[in-house]
Amino acid sequence: MPLNIVLIEPEIPNNTGNIGRLALASGSCLHLVKPFGFQIDDTKLKRAGLDYWKHVTIIYYDSVDDFFNINKDQNMVFLSSHGHKNHWDIPFEDNMFLIFGKESVGLPKSIIEKHSESLYKIPLYSSHVRSLNLANAVGIVVYEGLKQLS
């Protein structure tokens, strides 16, 4: 798998379903970190993921600590509106983990502080927009990574 998409405590099933479809289309692995803001069998998730959901490579984690303990030696970057470097400056590598926070608040402050040197943002060119939709943000970053890796 060229990239790993990690969603920390996703809240909106439609976003997760769309990101699952994106993971499959891009050859990426989807990592979902609990708790979720929905049931994994939610009809909205399945509708957004269409009939692709059964083909998506998904790894589930019971908590943020569980995720970091299992993947402590992996190459990770973190995406947040609080980042100071742009996503196109990420030094993409095969098997890199792209970490995204939940829709309502993004990544927890503790993760942002601990990984500030690996924190990136997607630039926004309007002061009227605080952030992008999570599924859109994941798509932008994943395909930038695939472009750089190809």
Secondary structure, 3 states (H helix, E strand, C coil): CCEEEEEECCCCHHHHHHHHHHHHHHCCEEEEECCCCCCCCCHHHHHHHHHHHHHCCEEEECCHHHHHHHCCCCCEEEECCCCCEEHHHCCCCCCEEEEECECCCECCHHHHHHCHHHEEECCCCCCCCCCCCHHHHHHHHHHHHHHHHC
